[in-house]
Structure formats: C-alpha cells, structure tokens
C-alpha cells in the first residue's frame, strides 16, 4: 500500500488532506505533518515516528510544500540517513490524488498529474536566498505586494 505523508509549513498539508477527503472519502493512507512557527520538536522526529507505524512492505512518499524549504531539506536529509521513502517537492492535489488512489507503488508517467511535466524529486537539499549565482537582484521582478517593507522604496 502507498502511504503518503503531506509535509508543509503551517496548515497547507492539513488543507490538502481535507480536499482529498472531500474527493475520495476515507484517506487513511494520507498523513499530515506540519511545521509551525513555534515548534520545538524537529519535523524529522514526527516523520520518523509516523513511518515506524507503517508496514514494512508499504511504499512511503513524503510530499513537501516547496523545493528548497526547511521542510523539504529536512526530509531529504532524513531519507539519506537510512529511512526508506521518496521525497517529492512542490506537491499538488492531482499528484496526491494519484498516489492516494493507487494500490501499488507509482512510477514514471503514472506519477504525473494530467497537466504536469513531472514531479520534481529532490536528490539533495537546495540552497535558497540571496547570494546565489544567477539570482535576481534584490526586489527585481518581485511584485510590490510580495516585497518586505525593507525592500519597498520609500515615497515621501
């Protein structure tokens, strides 16, 4: 059986599971792990404990909210430390539906949603932030609504 862990910041994973339940009904093979702003316990501990409850022959997919995020990077590190699961970053509802409905492990084209070129599999943690070669200049190309106050030009 496929076991799917939706891992995200805030309530995104819980909201996605709620959507899956609306479409499929019971989704006992879909689990939620969220990283809250004030969490003291590492998210890896939660995932490790959850995976320990699964059957040994289950195929485990951890779908994270976005590539390069702390949640994604922590899951990639955990997978490298011997815990057997597949990390897929940038999860969406069609991908989660495909995995949740499939009784067998999903590979290749079956893992792709109808409008996807394919899920991005994280092979290693991604660096994020400023200072990367080829990154945008500060504030360039970012809508003003998304800039922090420090990045917005002052008008007076």
C-alpha positions as CSV (number, residue, x, y, z in Angstrom):
1,X,0.0,0.0,0.0
2,X,1.1,3.6,-0.6
3,X,1.5,5.7,2.5
4,X,1.5,9.4,1.7
5,X,2.8,12.0,4.2
6,X,2.0,15.6,3.3
7,X,4.6,17.8,4.9
8,X,4.4,21.6,4.9
9,X,4.7,24.8,6.7
10,X,1.6,25.9,8.5
11,X,-1.8,24.4,7.6
12,X,-1.2,23.7,3.9
13,X,-0.8,19.9,4.4
14,X,-4.0,19.7,6.6
15,X,-5.9,21.7,4.0
16,X,-4.7,19.4,1.2
17,X,-5.8,16.3,3.2
18,X,-9.2,17.9,3.7
19,X,-9.5,18.4,0.0
20,X,-8.5,14.7,-0.7
21,X,-11.2,13.6,1.8
22,X,-13.8,15.7,0.0
23,X,-12.9,13.9,-3.3
24,X,-12.1,10.4,-2.1
25,X,-13.8,10.0,1.2
26,X,-11.7,8.0,3.6
27,X,-7.9,8.5,3.0
28,X,-6.4,6.5,5.9
29,X,-3.2,6.2,3.9
30,X,-2.7,10.0,3.8
31,X,-1.0,11.6,6.8
32,X,-0.2,15.2,7.7
33,X,2.9,16.7,9.3
34,X,3.2,20.4,9.7
35,X,5.9,22.8,10.8
36,X,4.5,25.6,12.9
37,X,6.4,28.8,13.7
38,X,6.8,27.9,17.4
39,X,7.6,24.2,17.0
40,X,10.4,23.0,19.3
41,X,10.4,19.4,18.1
42,X,12.1,18.8,14.7
43,X,9.8,17.7,12.0
44,X,12.1,14.8,11.2
45,X,11.2,13.2,14.6
46,X,7.5,13.4,13.7
47,X,8.0,11.8,10.3
48,X,10.4,9.1,11.7
49,X,7.8,8.1,14.3
50,X,5.0,8.1,11.8
51,X,7.0,5.9,9.3
52,X,7.7,3.4,12.2
53,X,4.0,2.7,12.4
54,X,3.7,1.7,8.7
55,X,4.0,-1.9,7.5
56,X,7.5,-2.9,6.2
57,X,6.2,-3.5,2.7
58,X,4.4,-0.1,2.4
59,X,5.8,2.4,-0.1
60,X,6.2,5.7,1.5
61,X,6.0,9.1,-0.3
62,X,6.7,12.3,1.6
63,X,5.2,15.2,-0.4
64,X,6.7,18.6,0.7
65,X,5.3,22.0,0.0
66,X,8.3,23.5,-1.8
67,X,11.7,22.7,-3.1
68,X,14.5,24.2,-1.0
69,X,12.3,24.9,2.0
70,X,13.3,23.8,5.5
71,X,10.7,21.1,5.5
72,X,11.9,19.7,2.2
73,X,15.6,19.9,3.1
74,X,14.9,18.1,6.4
75,X,13.0,15.3,4.6
76,X,15.8,14.8,2.1
77,X,18.4,14.6,5.0
78,X,16.2,12.1,6.8
79,X,15.9,10.0,3.6
80,X,19.7,9.9,3.3
81,X,20.0,8.7,6.9
82,X,18.5,5.3,6.1
83,X,14.8,5.9,6.4
84,X,13.2,4.5,3.2
85,X,10.9,6.9,1.5
86,X,10.6,9.0,-1.6
87,X,10.6,12.8,-1.3
88,X,8.6,14.8,-3.8
89,X,8.7,18.6,-3.6
90,X,6.0,21.0,-4.7
91,X,3.1,18.7,-4.1
92,X,-0.3,19.4,-5.6
93,X,-3.8,17.9,-5.4
94,X,-3.6,15.8,-8.7
95,X,-0.3,14.2,-7.6
96,X,-1.6,13.5,-4.1
97,X,-4.8,12.0,-5.6
98,X,-2.8,9.8,-7.9
99,X,-0.7,8.4,-5.1
100,X,-3.6,8.1,-2.6
101,X,-5.8,6.1,-5.1
102,X,-3.1,3.8,-6.4
103,X,-2.9,0.4,-4.6
104,X,0.7,-0.2,-5.8
105,X,3.8,2.0,-6.0
106,X,3.6,4.7,-8.6
107,X,6.4,5.1,-11.1
108,X,7.1,7.2,-14.2
109,X,4.2,8.7,-16.1
110,X,1.6,7.4,-13.7
111,X,3.0,9.7,-11.0
112,X,2.4,12.8,-13.2
113,X,-0.8,14.8,-12.9
114,X,-2.7,15.5,-16.2
115,X,-1.1,18.9,-16.6
116,X,2.4,18.3,-15.2
117,X,5.6,17.6,-16.9
118,X,6.5,15.6,-13.9
119,X,7.1,15.8,-10.2
120,X,10.4,17.2,-9.0
121,X,12.3,14.7,-7.0
122,X,14.7,16.2,-4.5
123,X,18.0,14.5,-4.6
124,X,19.7,16.9,-2.3
125,X,18.8,19.9,-0.2
126,X,18.6,23.1,-2.2
127,X,20.2,26.4,-1.2
128,X,17.9,29.3,-1.1
129,X,18.2,33.0,-0.5
130,X,20.3,35.8,-1.8
131,X,23.9,35.4,-2.9
132,X,23.4,32.5,-5.3
133,X,24.9,32.9,-8.7
134,X,22.2,33.9,-11.2
135,X,19.8,35.0,-8.6
136,X,17.7,38.1,-9.0
137,X,18.8,41.5,-7.7
138,X,17.0,42.4,-4.5
139,X,13.4,43.3,-5.3
140,X,13.8,42.9,-9.1
141,X,10.9,41.1,-10.7
142,X,9.0,40.7,-7.4
143,X,5.5,42.3,-7.3
144,X,5.4,45.1,-4.8
145,X,2.7,43.3,-2.7
146,X,5.2,40.5,-2.1
147,X,8.2,42.6,-1.1
148,X,9.0,43.1,2.6
149,X,8.9,46.6,3.9
150,X,12.7,46.8,3.8
151,X,12.7,46.1,0.1
152,X,10.0,48.7,-0.8
153,X,11.2,52.0,-1.9
154,X,10.1,54.8,0.4
155,X,7.9,57.5,-1.0
156,X,7.8,60.8,0.9
